[in-house]
């Protein structure tokens, strides 16, 4: 089915983008912790 393959491609791209956003969030959190000297849980 044409629609099924399109839906799967979109879902795959969404998962990859979500992973990239998670990496970005983790990077920003590390920078925040380093610059502010606050613990991660704050």
Secondary structure, DSSP 4 states (H G I P E B T S, - for coil): -HHHHHHHHHHHHHHHHHHHHHHHHHHHHHHHHHHH---TT-
